[in-house]
Amino acid sequence: MIDLHGYGPRLAEGALITIELGILSLILAVILGLLTASAKMSRSWPLRRLATLYTTIIRGVPDLVLMMLLFFGGQIGINMFTDWLYTQFDVDIFINVNEFVAGVITIGLIFGAYMGETFRGAFLAVDSGQIEAGRAYGMTHWLVFRRIRFPQMMRHALPGLSNNWMVLLKTTALVSVIGLSDMVRVAAEASKATREPFTFMIIVAAIYLLIASVSEWGFARLQKRYDIGYGEAD
Amino acid sequence: MEALMNWLEAQLADNSIFTLQTLSYYGQGLTTTVQLVFLSLIIGLVMAVPLAIGRGSKKAWLRLPIFFYCYVFRGTPLLVQLYLIYYGVVFVEGIQESWLWVILEKPFVPALIAFTLNTAAYTTEIFRGAIKATPKGEIEAARAYGMSRGLMMRRIVLPSAFRRALPAYGNEVIFMLHASAIASVVTIMDLTGAARFVYARFYAPFDAFLFVAAIYLCLTFAILYLFRYLEKRLLAHLKPASG
């Protein structure tokens, strides 16, 4: 059996943090992505400009730099804001940015930009006749979105979504740099303490591969579900 | 040069963070980043071509190990690969006594190895896709001319595959530039390393990181335009005909 020198439970906790972080930031990224895609397709030009600026900047700067900016800068920025509230309105609050929240926000913010591009392409791929048909039935905007655009859009978006999720999963490793005890950080500490880097790093790599394989299977099932009504004829 | 330096110093006179000294850190960081990215991309590219050909081979003993290599290196975070090589290299039997230790002692070479292996895995997949997409007719034509497999690869398959791979490879280059920020974690003074140093020294996260973000943004755009130009030149024959 592999000797983990008692780091087993902490490694498991770290793996749990990685998974939680991944899923929470995926949810945030999907919401931001939908908003960005809508903004990019909207008729108002300030919204379009804003969305383009957001995606360009996020995709042009390394994840790690953004993470450090938001994590180190975020606390100072919030402190400035609360100080200002205190001096101006006598409101005394203190907000502490914890690493987990900072991690979720940064990763969600980064991948929101990528998701936005994925969703925009997918929305454009939905046949406009479908939307017109929905309107003709007297459906409201929201109902058309929920019943017609979203389900058909997902079929086109899923390959990109699964790709983004795989990249996001690997990006979660970066939070170890800003001090969050995910499994990479635990493994790095354990490697230094026990002088057995291979044992710990290979275990961590195997866990990542496992998560990736499981989610690949999950996405294949989802794709099957959203493909209903397509491609069976031929 | 002297005049230029004086002018710069005058410009920066009332700036407490971006002095000539810190700017020189950023300058050295830029050099390190560019070196690291450029070297790993070149070596990775050279490795990826034979790997991509082998990845599509019919022989299982050749195909499967390459598949496994790509799967592992594409499926795990670069940070884990970097840690594995950076911390692991010390434990290779007898390495500290050999001449190799002189270069491996510094973090640059382990980081270069990790980056190269990572980008080679991604590039292999890109090339494999491009090689697979070669039109059947071109291969049949080459066969009909009596070309050997090697000649066909060299004259027919690879040149067109390279062109087809160009857009995806451009993305990989940008991805590598962004991934290189991780090098700062193992004490390399790259661009991000310089920003972290300035942040720690002056406790000015906005100045330090926004400045470096702007540099990365410029580099990204430079790569983007380079590849757009290359695509225009090399893929001109694939453009839809316009009136």
Boltz contact constraints between the chains, C-beta under 6 A:
constraints:
  - contact:
      token1: [A, 60]
      token2: [B, 217]
      max_distance: 6.0
  - contact:
      token1: [A, 60]
      token2: [B, 220]
      max_distance: 6.0
  - contact:
      token1: [A, 61]
      token2: [B, 213]
      max_distance: 6.0
  - contact:
      token1: [A, 61]
      token2: [B, 216]
      max_distance: 6.0
  - contact:
      token1: [A, 61]
      token2: [B, 217]
      max_distance: 6.0
  - contact:
      token1: [A, 62]
      token2: [B, 178]
      max_distance: 6.0
  - contact:
      token1: [A, 62]
      token2: [B, 181]
      max_distance: 6.0
  - contact:
      token1: [A, 62]
      token2: [B, 216]
      max_distance: 6.0
  - contact:
      token1: [A, 64]
      token2: [B, 181]
      max_distance: 6.0
  - contact:
      token1: [A, 65]
      token2: [B, 181]
      max_distance: 6.0
  - contact:
      token1: [A, 65]
      token2: [B, 192]
      max_distance: 6.0
  - contact:
      token1: [A, 65]
      token2: [B, 209]
      max_distance: 6.0
  - contact:
      token1: [A, 65]
      token2: [B, 212]
      max_distance: 6.0
  - contact:
      token1: [A, 65]
      token2: [B, 213]
      max_distance: 6.0
  - contact:
      token1: [A, 68]
      token2: [B, 209]
      max_distance: 6.0
  - contact:
      token1: [A, 69]
      token2: [B, 209]
      max_distance: 6.0
  - contact:
      token1: [A, 72]
      token2: [B, 205]
      max_distance: 6.0
  - contact:
      token1: [A, 73]
      token2: [B, 205]
      max_distance: 6.0
  - contact:
      token1: [A, 73]
      token2: [B, 206]
      max_distance: 6.0
  - contact:
      token1: [A, 170]
      token2: [B, 77]
      max_distance: 6.0
  - contact:
      token1: [A, 173]
      token2: [B, 77]
      max_distance: 6.0
  - contact:
      token1: [A, 173]
      token2: [B, 79]
      max_distance: 6.0
  - contact:
      token1: [A, 177]
      token2: [B, 185]
      max_distance: 6.0
  - contact:
      token1: [A, 184]
      token2: [B, 80]
      max_distance: 6.0
  - contact:
      token1: [A, 188]
      token2: [B, 83]
      max_distance: 6.0
  - contact:
      token1: [A, 191]
      token2: [B, 87]
      max_distance: 6.0
  - contact:
      token1: [A, 197]
      token2: [B, 87]
      max_distance: 6.0
  - contact:
      token1: [A, 197]
      token2: [B, 88]
      max_distance: 6.0
  - contact:
      token1: [A, 198]
      token2: [B, 88]
      max_distance: 6.0
  - contact:
      token1: [A, 201]
      token2: [B, 80]
      max_distance: 6.0
  - contact:
      token1: [A, 201]
      token2: [B, 83]
      max_distance: 6.0
  - contact:
      token1: [A, 201]
      token2: [B, 84]
      max_distance: 6.0
  - contact:
      token1: [A, 204]
      token2: [B, 80]
      max_distance: 6.0
  - contact:
      token1: [A, 205]
      token2: [B, 76]
      max_distance: 6.0
  - contact:
      token1: [A, 205]
      token2: [B, 80]
      max_distance: 6.0
  - contact:
      token1: [A, 208]
      token2: [B, 76]
      max_distance: 6.0
  - contact:
      token1: [A, 209]
      token2: [B, 75]
      max_distance: 6.0
  - contact:
      token1: [A, 212]
      token2: [B, 75]
      max_distance: 6.0
